[in-house]
Amino acid sequence: MTALGIIISILAAGFFAAIGVGVVAGIQYTVRNRMLPRFVIMGNRRTTRIFSVLYVIVLAALPASLAIYTAWQIITMVRAVE
């Protein structure tokens, strides 16, 4: 039964890590393909562009860092059980 719990925990850690990496990749995609072309079309000021990009990065980095931290904690718990 312990082996099954360890396997499930490792799969959950992998899932959380994949979510975190996916969010980080999504940030780059969103900024490059969605935000920057709209800034050019709308003619926003430089400060508006910079702070908008920073806002999106910080806002998206919070759940990504939480998912990666959760994966690390799951791996740490599995190591303690073994």
Buried (B, 14 or more C-beta within 10 A) or exposed (E): EEEEEBEEBBEBBEBBBEBBBEBBEEBEEBBEEEEEEEBEEEEEEEEEBEEBBEEBBEEBBEEBEBBBEBBBEBBEEBEEEE
